């Protein structure tokens, strides 16, 4: 009985562990520590690691802009009909009444409220002129996407839409994905899904029909841009092989840039009509309404920061590794001993910090004890200042050491051994140069200092 119970408990524990392992990579990585103190032969020193902020809901920090600016309903007040029932016309929008207003910020408020809150456009009253709306989300900061972009429509999903991205704060735009009920007719593109992509075609821009059909059912309200499905092309279906994905992100700049944005733009080109023909006698059925937008990501800090602060309506990285700038994209003024470089995810799990080093170090670079970056000398164990030993004494001690080696090595080495020779030789040198410290425990201590400077 006990044996069977033990097996049952073991099976349950294995199941729990497996479930935990399968869901662990959801945030695709935990580089949350930039440095830690470790003991080495040199004493207490810093171990530097690649680091990045935790993923978060980035809609908390954005600025939303609509074009045209007067596209939001309610000014003047307007009554709308249900798309699925042209005779149900009891939805009113009035910008002057809080309960009836549908401003843009309702796309980003807390979900789960009853009744549902949402932004809504004016109706298609100017048909057949296209009902065009641009919704621009701006962060004024580079963002790395970590999960699917999800739009939830309170109205029917648009029949034509384009999701675009910018990497230069809205100065230029590139398409992320096209959406249509008929891709060939709308954009002269063959319809595809993310499942049609491979590692070699991951960066291809596709048109999908998956999110434009249907307008009534609850499950047909969302439109997605699939980030995780693209990650899975390298990391596997459950994102269990993150090392493979990190390796690709490190070595393929275009791939890293593909998931990096400063702005997103949602271009709504044609609202849901629910039929092949538009009912010109009841144009109040056709409009856009969005109840929620989800954008999950993190500040891009080039793997030189593990936190990002929002101050004065602006995001910025709290840079480590002697770096500075909004994205930790350059070395501090006094730490330009070598060219700035972004951190690296590899080797797993700590990565490589690629720290900036002091400008006065010169060509000799002392590596960190973990070989994961170069340590900042001001942050390691205290060292003797150069001014405590004049350079002329150092030079004279080296010449004296050479002289001592050439004249006394044969005798001292044979009679006392190499270690005693070193001490005796050092004693002779420093006695003649007056370099002994009153506090030195042995004549070897000042010698070692002079020889190592």
C-alpha positions as CSV (number, residue, x, y, z in Angstrom):
1,X,0.0,0.0,0.0
2,X,2.8,2.4,0.9
3,X,4.6,1.5,-2.2
4,X,1.7,2.3,-4.5
5,X,1.1,5.5,-2.6
6,X,4.7,6.5,-3.1
7,X,4.5,5.8,-6.8
8,X,1.3,7.9,-7.0
9,X,2.8,10.8,-5.2
10,X,5.9,10.5,-7.4
11,X,3.8,10.6,-10.6
12,X,1.8,13.6,-9.3
13,X,5.0,15.5,-8.5
14,X,6.5,14.6,-11.9
15,X,3.3,16.0,-13.5
16,X,3.5,19.2,-11.6
17,X,7.2,19.7,-12.4
18,X,6.5,19.0,-16.1
19,X,3.7,21.5,-16.2
20,X,5.9,24.1,-14.5
21,X,8.7,23.5,-17.0
22,X,6.3,23.8,-19.9
23,X,4.9,27.1,-18.7
24,X,8.2,28.6,-17.4
25,X,9.4,30.0,-20.7
26,X,6.2,32.1,-21.1
27,X,8.3,35.3,-20.3
28,X,11.1,33.9,-22.6
29,X,14.0,34.4,-20.3
30,X,15.0,35.6,-16.9
31,X,18.1,37.8,-17.2
32,X,17.1,39.8,-14.2
33,X,20.5,40.3,-12.4
34,X,23.2,42.6,-13.8
35,X,26.0,41.8,-11.4
36,X,26.7,39.9,-8.2
37,X,29.6,39.8,-5.8
38,X,31.8,36.7,-5.8
39,X,35.0,35.6,-4.1
40,X,38.0,35.0,-6.3
41,X,41.8,34.8,-5.9
42,X,41.8,38.6,-5.8
43,X,39.2,38.7,-3.0
44,X,35.7,40.1,-3.3
45,X,34.9,41.2,-6.8
46,X,32.1,41.7,-9.2
47,X,30.6,39.1,-11.6
48,X,28.9,40.9,-14.5
49,X,26.0,39.4,-16.4
50,X,23.7,40.3,-19.3
51,X,20.4,41.6,-17.9
52,X,17.1,43.0,-19.1
53,X,13.9,44.3,-17.5
54,X,10.9,41.9,-16.8
55,X,8.2,41.9,-19.5
56,X,5.2,44.0,-18.7
57,X,1.9,45.4,-20.1
58,X,3.3,48.2,-22.2
59,X,0.0,49.9,-22.8
60,X,0.4,51.6,-19.4
61,X,3.1,53.8,-20.9
62,X,2.0,54.7,-24.4
63,X,0.5,57.8,-26.0
64,X,-2.4,57.2,-28.4
65,X,-3.1,59.4,-31.4
66,X,-6.1,59.1,-33.8
67,X,-6.1,60.3,-37.4
68,X,-8.4,61.9,-38.4
69,X,-8.6,63.6,-34.9
70,X,-12.4,63.9,-35.0
71,X,-13.1,60.3,-35.9
72,X,-14.3,59.4,-32.4
73,X,-18.1,59.2,-32.1
74,X,-20.2,61.5,-29.9
75,X,-19.7,65.0,-31.4
76,X,-22.4,65.4,-32.5
77,X,-24.3,62.6,-30.6
78,X,-25.2,59.6,-32.8
79,X,-27.3,56.5,-32.5
80,X,-26.0,53.2,-33.8
81,X,-27.6,50.0,-35.0
82,X,-26.4,46.5,-34.4
83,X,-24.6,44.9,-37.3
84,X,-26.4,41.6,-37.0
85,X,-29.8,43.2,-36.5
86,X,-30.5,46.5,-38.5
87,X,-33.7,47.1,-36.5
88,X,-31.9,47.2,-33.1
89,X,-30.8,50.8,-32.9
90,X,-30.5,51.6,-29.2
91,X,-26.8,52.3,-28.9
92,X,-26.1,56.0,-28.4
93,X,-22.7,57.8,-28.3
94,X,-22.5,61.2,-26.8
95,X,-19.1,62.8,-26.0
96,X,-20.7,65.2,-23.4
97,X,-22.0,62.4,-21.2
98,X,-19.5,60.1,-19.4
99,X,-21.8,57.1,-19.5
100,X,-22.3,57.4,-23.3
101,X,-18.9,58.6,-24.3
102,X,-16.3,56.3,-26.0
103,X,-12.9,58.1,-25.9
104,X,-9.7,56.4,-27.1
105,X,-8.4,55.7,-23.5
106,X,-11.1,53.1,-23.1
107,X,-9.1,50.8,-25.3
108,X,-6.5,50.5,-22.5
109,X,-8.6,50.5,-19.3
110,X,-9.3,47.6,-17.0
111,X,-11.2,44.8,-18.7
112,X,-14.0,42.9,-17.0
113,X,-16.2,45.9,-16.3
114,X,-19.9,45.6,-16.9
115,X,-21.0,47.1,-19.2
116,X,-17.9,46.8,-21.4
117,X,-16.0,50.0,-22.1
118,X,-14.7,50.7,-25.6
119,X,-13.6,53.3,-28.1
120,X,-15.9,53.8,-31.0
121,X,-15.6,55.6,-34.3
122,X,-18.2,57.6,-36.2
123,X,-20.4,55.6,-38.5
124,X,-19.8,55.1,-42.2
125,X,-22.2,57.9,-43.1
126,X,-20.0,59.1,-46.0
127,X,-20.2,55.8,-47.9
128,X,-19.0,55.0,-50.5
129,X,-16.0,57.1,-49.4
130,X,-13.7,54.7,-47.4
131,X,-14.0,54.9,-43.6
132,X,-10.3,55.2,-42.8
133,X,-8.8,55.4,-39.3
134,X,-5.2,55.3,-38.1
135,X,-4.6,54.5,-34.4
136,X,-1.0,55.2,-33.5
137,X,0.6,53.9,-30.3
138,X,3.8,55.7,-29.3
139,X,6.2,54.9,-26.5
140,X,9.0,57.4,-27.3
141,X,11.3,54.5,-26.4
142,X,12.5,51.3,-28.1
143,X,10.4,48.3,-27.0
144,X,11.0,44.6,-27.4
145,X,7.9,42.6,-27.9
146,X,7.6,39.4,-25.9
147,X,4.0,38.2,-26.5
148,X,1.2,38.4,-29.1
149,X,-0.3,41.8,-29.9
150,X,-4.1,41.3,-29.4
151,X,-6.9,43.7,-30.4
152,X,-10.4,43.0,-29.1
153,X,-13.2,44.5,-31.2
154,X,-16.5,45.3,-29.6
155,X,-18.0,45.7,-33.1
156,X,-17.3,43.2,-35.9
157,X,-13.7,42.7,-36.8
158,X,-12.6,44.9,-39.8
159,X,-12.8,43.4,-43.2
160,X,-9.5,45.1,-44.1
161,X,-6.7,46.2,-41.8
162,X,-3.0,46.7,-41.6
163,X,-0.7,46.5,-38.6
164,X,2.4,48.6,-39.0
165,X,5.6,49.2,-36.9
166,X,8.1,52.0,-36.7
167,X,11.7,51.8,-35.4
168,X,12.4,55.5,-35.7
169,X,9.7,57.1,-33.6
170,X,7.2,57.3,-36.4
171,X,9.3,58.9,-39.1
172,X,9.0,55.8,-41.3
173,X,6.7,52.7,-41.2
174,X,6.9,49.1,-42.3
175,X,4.0,46.6,-42.4
176,X,3.9,43.9,-39.8
177,X,0.9,42.0,-41.2
178,X,-2.1,42.5,-43.5
179,X,-5.6,41.3,-42.5
180,X,-8.6,40.9,-44.9
181,X,-11.6,38.7,-45.7
182,X,-10.1,38.4,-49.2
183,X,-6.3,39.0,-49.3
184,X,-6.1,38.7,-53.1
185,X,-8.9,41.3,-53.6
186,X,-7.7,43.7,-50.9
187,X,-3.9,43.6,-51.1
188,X,-3.2,41.3,-54.1
189,X,-1.5,38.9,-51.7
190,X,-1.9,35.1,-51.4
191,X,-3.6,34.3,-48.0
192,X,-1.2,32.7,-45.5
193,X,-1.1,32.0,-41.7
194,X,1.8,32.1,-39.3
195,X,1.9,28.3,-39.5
196,X,3.0,28.6,-43.1
197,X,6.2,30.4,-42.0
198,X,9.5,28.7,-41.5
199,X,12.8,29.7,-39.9
200,X,13.9,31.0,-43.3
201,X,10.7,33.0,-44.0
202,X,10.0,34.2,-40.5
203,X,10.5,37.8,-41.5
204,X,8.1,37.6,-44.5
205,X,5.1,40.0,-44.3
206,X,2.0,38.0,-44.9
207,X,-1.7,38.6,-45.3
208,X,-4.1,36.5,-43.3
209,X,-7.8,35.9,-43.5
210,X,-8.0,34.2,-40.1
211,X,-9.1,37.3,-38.2
212,X,-11.4,39.0,-40.6
213,X,-14.3,36.5,-40.9
214,X,-17.3,36.4,-38.6
215,X,-18.8,39.2,-36.8
216,X,-21.3,37.9,-34.3
217,X,-19.7,35.3,-32.1
218,X,-17.8,36.2,-28.9
219,X,-14.7,34.2,-29.9
220,X,-14.5,36.1,-33.2
221,X,-13.7,39.4,-31.7
222,X,-9.9,39.3,-31.5
223,X,-7.3,40.1,-34.0
224,X,-3.7,38.9,-33.3
225,X,-0.2,39.4,-34.4
226,X,1.4,36.2,-33.3
227,X,4.8,36.8,-31.6
228,X,5.1,33.5,-29.8
229,X,4.3,31.4,-32.8
230,X,7.3,33.1,-34.5
231,X,9.5,32.5,-31.5
232,X,8.5,28.8,-31.6
233,X,10.1,28.4,-35.0
234,X,13.4,28.4,-33.2
235,X,12.5,27.6,-29.6
236,X,10.0,24.8,-30.2
237,X,6.2,24.7,-29.8
238,X,6.4,25.1,-26.0
239,X,9.4,27.5,-26.2
240,X,11.5,24.9,-24.3
241,X,14.7,25.5,-26.4
242,X,15.3,29.2,-25.6
243,X,19.0,28.8,-26.1
244,X,18.3,28.3,-29.8
245,X,16.2,31.5,-30.0
246,X,18.7,33.5,-28.0
247,X,21.4,32.4,-30.3
248,X,19.5,33.6,-33.3
249,X,18.6,36.9,-31.7
250,X,22.3,37.5,-30.9
251,X,23.6,36.7,-34.3
252,X,20.8,37.9,-36.6
253,X,20.2,41.7,-36.3
254,X,17.2,41.7,-38.6
255,X,15.5,39.1,-36.4
256,X,16.1,41.1,-33.3
257,X,14.9,44.3,-35.0
258,X,11.8,42.5,-36.3
259,X,10.5,42.2,-32.7
260,X,11.6,45.7,-31.7
261,X,9.5,48.8,-32.1
262,X,9.1,52.4,-31.0
263,X,5.6,52.8,-32.4
264,X,2.7,50.7,-33.6
265,X,0.0,51.8,-36.1
266,X,-3.3,50.1,-36.6
267,X,-4.8,51.1,-40.0
268,X,-8.5,50.4,-40.2
269,X,-9.5,50.3,-43.9
270,X,-12.9,48.8,-44.1
271,X,-15.4,48.0,-41.2
272,X,-17.3,44.7,-40.9
273,X,-20.3,44.7,-43.1
274,X,-21.6,41.2,-42.5
275,X,-22.7,40.8,-46.1
276,X,-21.4,41.1,-49.6
277,X,-23.3,44.4,-50.1
278,X,-23.4,47.5,-47.9
279,X,-26.9,48.5,-46.8
280,X,-26.9,52.2,-47.9
281,X,-30.2,52.7,-46.2
282,X,-28.8,52.0,-42.7
283,X,-25.1,53.1,-42.6
284,X,-25.2,53.5,-38.8
285,X,-24.6,49.7,-38.7
286,X,-21.0,50.2,-39.9
287,X,-18.3,51.5,-37.6
288,X,-15.2,50.5,-35.6
289,X,-15.2,49.8,-31.9
290,X,-12.2,48.5,-29.9
291,X,-12.6,47.4,-26.2
292,X,-9.0,46.3,-25.5
293,X,-5.5,46.4,-26.9
294,X,-2.7,44.2,-25.4
295,X,1.0,44.8,-26.1
296,X,3.3,42.8,-23.9
297,X,7.0,43.7,-24.0
298,X,10.0,45.2,-22.2
299,X,12.2,48.3,-22.6
300,X,15.1,47.6,-24.9
301,X,18.2,48.3,-22.8
302,X,20.8,46.3,-24.9
303,X,21.1,43.8,-22.0
304,X,22.7,46.5,-19.8
305,X,19.8,47.1,-17.4
306,X,17.3,45.1,-15.4
307,X,14.8,47.9,-14.7
308,X,13.1,50.6,-16.6
309,X,11.5,53.7,-15.0
310,X,8.6,55.8,-16.2
311,X,9.2,59.4,-15.2
312,X,7.7,62.6,-16.6
313,X,5.7,60.5,-19.1
314,X,8.9,58.9,-20.5
315,X,10.4,55.5,-20.2
316,X,14.2,55.1,-19.7
317,X,16.5,52.3,-18.7
318,X,18.4,52.4,-15.4
319,X,21.7,51.5,-16.9
320,X,24.4,49.3,-15.4
321,X,27.8,48.1,-16.7
322,X,29.0,51.7,-16.9
323,X,26.6,52.5,-19.8
324,X,24.3,55.4,-20.2
325,X,21.5,56.7,-22.5
326,X,17.8,55.9,-22.9
327,X,18.7,52.5,-24.2
328,X,22.1,52.1,-22.5
329,X,23.5,52.6,-26.0
330,X,26.8,54.2,-25.1
331,X,29.6,54.2,-22.5
332,X,29.7,56.8,-19.7
333,X,32.2,59.6,-20.3
334,X,34.9,58.2,-18.1
335,X,34.4,54.6,-19.3
336,X,35.4,54.6,-22.9
337,X,38.4,52.4,-22.7
338,X,37.0,50.3,-25.5
339,X,34.1,50.6,-28.0
340,X,30.6,50.2,-26.6
341,X,28.9,46.9,-27.3
342,X,25.5,45.5,-26.5
343,X,25.3,42.6,-24.1
344,X,24.9,39.1,-25.3
345,X,22.4,36.3,-24.3
346,X,25.2,33.8,-24.7
347,X,26.5,31.7,-23.1
348,X,23.3,30.5,-21.4
349,X,22.3,31.2,-18.6
350,X,24.3,34.4,-17.7
351,X,25.2,35.8,-21.0
352,X,28.0,38.2,-21.6
353,X,27.8,41.7,-20.1
354,X,30.3,43.5,-22.4
355,X,30.9,46.2,-19.7
356,X,32.4,49.5,-20.5
357,X,35.8,50.0,-19.0
358,X,37.7,53.1,-17.6
359,X,39.3,55.3,-20.3
360,X,42.7,55.2,-18.5
361,X,43.3,51.5,-18.4
362,X,45.3,51.4,-21.6
363,X,45.7,48.4,-23.8
364,X,45.8,45.8,-21.0
365,X,42.4,44.6,-20.0
366,X,41.9,42.6,-16.9
367,X,39.0,40.2,-17.4
368,X,36.3,39.6,-14.9
369,X,36.7,36.5,-12.8
370,X,33.8,34.8,-14.7
371,X,35.0,35.9,-18.1
372,X,31.5,37.4,-18.7
373,X,32.8,40.9,-19.2
374,X,35.4,43.3,-18.0
375,X,35.1,44.5,-14.4
376,X,35.1,48.1,-13.4
377,X,38.2,48.6,-11.3
378,X,36.5,51.1,-9.1
379,X,34.0,48.3,-8.1
380,X,36.4,45.6,-7.2
381,X,38.4,45.1,-4.0
382,X,40.4,48.3,-3.1
383,X,43.9,48.6,-4.6
384,X,46.9,50.6,-3.7
385,X,47.0,53.9,-5.4
386,X,49.8,54.4,-8.0
387,X,51.1,57.5,-6.1
388,X,52.3,55.3,-3.2
389,X,55.3,54.1,-5.3
390,X,57.1,56.6,-7.5
391,X,57.7,55.3,-11.0
392,X,61.5,55.8,-10.8
393,X,61.6,53.4,-7.8
394,X,59.6,50.9,-9.8
395,X,62.0,51.1,-12.7
396,X,65.0,50.9,-10.4
397,X,63.6,47.9,-8.6
398,X,63.1,46.1,-11.9
399,X,66.7,46.8,-12.9
400,X,67.9,45.7,-9.5
401,X,65.9,42.5,-9.8
402,X,67.6,41.7,-13.1
403,X,71.0,42.3,-11.6
404,X,70.1,40.2,-8.5
405,X,68.9,37.3,-10.7
406,X,72.1,37.3,-12.8
407,X,74.5,37.4,-9.8
408,X,73.0,35.5,-7.0
409,X,70.6,32.9,-8.5
410,X,73.2,30.1,-8.8
411,X,74.2,30.4,-5.1
412,X,70.9,31.2,-3.5
413,X,68.8,28.7,-5.5
414,X,71.1,25.8,-4.7
415,X,71.5,26.6,-1.1
416,X,68.1,27.8,0.1
417,X,65.5,27.1,-2.6
418,X,63.7,29.4,-5.1
419,X,61.2,30.9,-2.6
420,X,63.9,32.0,-0.1
421,X,65.9,33.4,-3.0
422,X,62.9,35.5,-4.1
423,X,62.5,36.9,-0.6
424,X,66.2,37.5,-0.1
425,X,66.6,39.1,-3.5
426,X,63.6,41.3,-2.9
427,X,65.0,42.3,0.5
428,X,68.3,43.4,-1.0
429,X,66.5,45.4,-3.7
430,X,64.2,47.2,-1.4
431,X,66.7,47.8,1.3
432,X,68.9,49.6,-1.2
433,X,65.9,51.6,-2.6
434,X,64.3,52.4,0.7
435,X,60.9,50.9,-0.3
436,X,60.1,48.9,2.8
437,X,56.8,49.8,4.4
438,X,56.8,50.2,8.2
439,X,53.6,48.2,8.2
440,X,54.7,45.4,5.9
441,X,54.6,42.0,7.5
442,X,57.5,40.7,5.4
443,X,60.0,42.1,2.9
444,X,58.0,40.3,0.2
445,X,55.0,42.6,0.4
446,X,56.5,45.8,-1.0
447,X,58.4,43.8,-3.5
448,X,55.3,42.3,-4.9
449,X,53.6,45.7,-5.1
450,X,56.6,47.2,-6.9
451,X,56.8,44.3,-9.3
452,X,53.1,44.3,-10.1
453,X,52.6,48.0,-10.7
